[in-house]
Amino acid sequence: MTVSLTVPVHDRNPLVAARSQLADAIGLLDLGHGMLDMLATPRREVTVSVPLRRDDGSVEVLVGHRVQHNLSRGPAKGGVRFSPDVSLDEVRALAMWMTWKCALVNIPYGGAKGGVAFDPRVYSRGEIQRVTRRYTSEIMPILGPTTDIPAPDIGTDEQVMSWMMDTYSVNRGHTVLGVVTGKPVALGGSLGRASATSRGVVHVALAALAHRGIAVRGASAAVQGFGKVGRDAALLLAEAGARVVAVSDQYGAVHDPDGLDVPALAHHVDATGSVVGFAASEPMDAGDDLLFLDLDLLVPAAVEAVLNADNAHRVRASVVAEGANGPTTPAADAVLADAGVLVVPDILANAGGVIVSYFEWVQANQAYWWSEDDVNARLAERMQAAWEAVVACAARRDISLRRAATTLAVETVANAHLARGLYP
Ligand code: NAD
C-alpha cells in the first residue's frame, strides 16, 4: 500500500489530519514512501463487540476498539474514550498522535488509543462498570504492563481505570498495578497525575505567552471544556494571575470580561454538573462563541476539529494552547499561521498526562512512590525541555510549532525503526 504524500484534506476527519501531518513531516525529513506507509499504518487494531446487560434486563451490544499504532520504542500507551462519537478512524488518529507525543517528550512508549461508542452520561454506574469489564476482557489478549497500558480520556476516569486494572488482575490471578495508569492514589496511582495534563498545558501556555512578550498577570484567557483537562487548566491559569474570561462545556458557556471566579465556578459545576447558570457571570449565546473572543490565550480542551476551515478566520487569540487532541484541523492551522496566531500543538501542550502516566507506571513497577513535589518538578523539567526543543526546531527550519513538534517526533520514531531493521 502506498499512502500519498499529498493526502487530501477532508477537514474535520482526525485521521486525515493526522496522516497529512505525518506526510508533511516525512517530506521535511526526506524519509520516503516506505517509512510513510509504515508510520501511517497502525501496527494492530482490535474491534470488539461489548454486550451489556442493562439494568432493566435487556441486552444491548456496543462496539469497542483498541488500536496500537506503533510499538518500536516500547509498549503501547494511550487513553480509553467512552463517547457516542468514538469511531475506528478517530481511534486510529488518536493512537498515532500518542506515538508522536511519547517520542517528543522522550518516554519509552509507542502510541495506542481505545474507546467504546456509547454515552456514559445516560447509563448507570453499574452499567458503566459492566461495559468497562467486558471491554477490558475482550481486549485483554493485547493488554499488559509491558505491551499496552491504557489511561483515562473523554468519558473515563480513575474509577474506570480501577475496574480495568481489577478485571485484568483477577484474570491473571495476581495484582498488576502497571497495566493501567490514571488510577486512584489509594490503588497505586501517582500523586499529581489527576492534574498533570492541565499542569503541562499551563506550563507551555505561560512559556508561549512569554515568547510573545505577553505578561501572564492580567492576560485574558478562555478555556473550552471543563473536564479533567479544562477545569484544572482554568484553575491553574487563574492561580498564575491570568484573567479567565470565559469557560464552556458541552451544555453552554459563561463569560465575565473582568475574569471569572474559577474556584467558585468549579464548586458550581460540582453541584450542578455544568458551567451553565453560574451566577457571577453572563451566559454566552452559543458555547462556541468563546473561541472567537479577543484573547491573549485560548485553550481548547474538549474535542477534535473545533477550529476548522469554517471558523478559523474568526479566531482573535494571540496564543492557542491545545489541551484537547486534534482541536485544530490542517485547514485551520494554515489560516491561524497566516494570521500570526502562535499554536502550541497538542502533542506538546497536553503531553503532561502521559508524562505522569509514565511516572505512575515506573513507580508501580518499582513499588516505590514519589512525593507530589517530586512528580511536579520532573513534569515541569520534561515539559520545558520539549518546549525548548520544539521552539529551536521551528526557528531552525522556519516552520510552525506543530510542524516542528511532529517532525522531531517522527524522526525519533523513524530512527528507532531504522535501528531495529525490518523483520524478517
Ligand atoms: P472529559 O470527558 O473529562 O471532559 C471533556 C469536557 O469537554 C467536558 O467538560 C465536556 O462537557 C466538554 N465538551 C465536550 N464537547 C464540547 C463542546 N463541543 N464544546 C465545549 N465543551 C465540550 O475529557 P478530558 O479528559 O478532559 O479530555 C478533553 C480533551 O483532552 C480530549 O481531546 C482528550 O483526548 C484530551 N486529553 C486528555 C488527557 C487526560 O489526561 N485526560 C490527556 C491528554 C489529552
Residues whose N, C-alpha, C, O or C-beta is under 5 A from the ligand:
A	BS01	NAD	P152 D153 I154 G155 T197 Q224 G225 F226 G227 K228 V229 G230 S248 D249 Q250 A301 A302 V303 G323 A324 N325 N350 G353
